[in-house]
């Protein structure tokens, strides 16, 4: 098997709102979009983020009404404090303050308009 690319697909109520949030605040761009679907990418992300509208008939019946819960989109960044300051200046609500874990991970979180958790992380304190 050869994996040629990766994506995470999340079911949300408002695809356009989640897409716009990642584009506006995280520098993603829409690679493909259609009614109820958007695939976003960044050249440096190593994966696509796909938003699917809940209830899409093309989804299997046991998945169509699921909502992206219990999933954290985590992005490792070089300047965690700089990103925190930038997002605050852009008016994004920080839903988990900057935290340092005992294993060295530092992170903070925001939520997009559909409640999808986005976490920015660095490992500068890793032992």
C-alpha positions as CSV (number, residue, x, y, z in Angstrom):
1,X,0.0,0.0,0.0
2,X,1.1,3.5,-0.8
3,X,-0.7,6.4,0.9
4,X,-0.6,9.3,-1.5
5,X,-2.4,11.9,0.7
6,X,-4.4,12.2,3.9
7,X,-7.7,13.9,4.9
8,X,-9.9,14.2,7.9
9,X,-13.7,14.5,7.1
10,X,-16.0,16.1,9.6
11,X,-19.8,16.3,9.4
12,X,-21.1,19.8,10.3
13,X,-24.3,21.7,9.9
14,X,-22.9,24.7,8.1
15,X,-20.1,23.7,5.7
16,X,-19.6,27.3,4.5
17,X,-19.1,28.6,8.0
18,X,-16.4,26.0,8.9
19,X,-14.7,26.5,5.5
20,X,-14.6,30.3,5.9
21,X,-13.3,30.0,9.5
22,X,-10.3,27.8,8.4
23,X,-9.7,30.1,5.4
24,X,-9.9,33.4,7.4
25,X,-8.0,32.4,10.5
26,X,-5.8,29.5,9.5
27,X,-4.8,30.2,5.9
28,X,-6.5,27.2,4.3
29,X,-7.9,27.4,0.8
30,X,-10.7,25.6,-0.8
31,X,-9.4,23.0,-3.2
32,X,-12.8,21.6,-4.1
33,X,-16.4,22.5,-3.1
34,X,-19.9,21.6,-4.0
35,X,-23.3,21.7,-2.3
36,X,-22.7,20.2,1.2
37,X,-19.0,19.6,0.7
38,X,-15.7,21.5,0.9
39,X,-12.2,20.2,0.9
40,X,-9.6,22.6,2.2
41,X,-5.8,22.4,2.0
42,X,-2.6,24.3,2.9
43,X,0.7,23.5,1.1
44,X,2.3,22.9,4.5
45,X,-0.5,21.0,6.3
46,X,0.2,17.5,5.0
47,X,-3.5,16.7,4.9
48,X,-6.8,18.1,3.7
49,X,-9.7,19.0,6.0
50,X,-13.1,18.1,4.5
51,X,-16.4,19.4,5.7
52,X,-19.5,17.4,4.9
53,X,-23.1,18.7,5.6
54,X,-24.9,16.5,8.0
55,X,-27.7,14.5,6.4
56,X,-26.0,14.2,3.0
57,X,-27.7,11.3,1.3
58,X,-24.4,10.1,-0.2
59,X,-23.1,9.3,3.3
60,X,-24.0,5.8,4.8
61,X,-27.2,6.0,6.7
62,X,-25.6,5.2,10.0
63,X,-23.2,8.2,9.6
64,X,-25.3,10.9,7.9
65,X,-26.6,12.6,11.0
66,X,-23.4,12.3,13.1
67,X,-21.7,15.6,14.1
68,X,-18.0,16.1,14.4
69,X,-17.6,15.5,18.2
70,X,-14.7,14.2,20.2
71,X,-12.4,15.2,17.4
72,X,-9.6,17.8,17.8
73,X,-8.0,19.2,14.7
74,X,-4.4,19.8,16.0
75,X,-1.9,21.9,14.1
76,X,1.7,22.0,15.3
77,X,3.0,25.6,14.9
78,X,6.4,27.3,15.3
79,X,5.3,30.4,17.2
80,X,2.5,29.4,19.6
81,X,2.4,32.7,21.5
82,X,2.4,34.6,18.2
83,X,-0.5,32.6,16.9
84,X,-2.4,33.1,20.1
85,X,-1.9,36.9,19.9
86,X,-2.9,36.9,16.2
87,X,-6.1,35.0,16.8
88,X,-7.1,37.1,19.8
89,X,-6.5,40.3,17.7
90,X,-8.8,38.8,15.0
91,X,-11.5,38.4,17.6
92,X,-11.4,34.6,17.8
93,X,-12.5,33.3,21.2
94,X,-9.9,31.2,22.9
95,X,-11.9,28.2,24.4
96,X,-8.9,26.6,26.2
97,X,-6.1,28.9,27.5
98,X,-2.5,28.2,26.7
99,X,-1.6,25.1,28.8
100,X,1.6,23.2,29.3
101,X,1.4,19.5,29.9
102,X,3.9,17.6,32.0
103,X,5.2,15.8,28.9
104,X,6.1,19.1,27.3
105,X,3.2,19.8,24.9
106,X,1.9,23.4,25.0
107,X,-1.4,24.1,23.4
108,X,-4.5,26.3,23.3
109,X,-7.9,25.7,21.6
110,X,-10.5,27.6,19.7
111,X,-13.8,26.4,18.2
112,X,-15.2,27.1,14.7
113,X,-18.8,28.2,14.2
114,X,-19.9,24.5,14.1
115,X,-18.1,23.7,17.4
116,X,-15.2,21.9,15.8
117,X,-12.2,22.1,18.2
118,X,-9.0,23.5,16.6
119,X,-5.9,23.1,18.8
120,X,-2.6,24.8,18.1
121,X,0.4,23.0,19.6
122,X,4.1,23.2,20.0
123,X,6.6,20.8,21.6
124,X,9.1,23.5,22.6
125,X,9.0,22.3,26.2
126,X,9.3,18.6,25.4
127,X,11.9,16.7,27.4
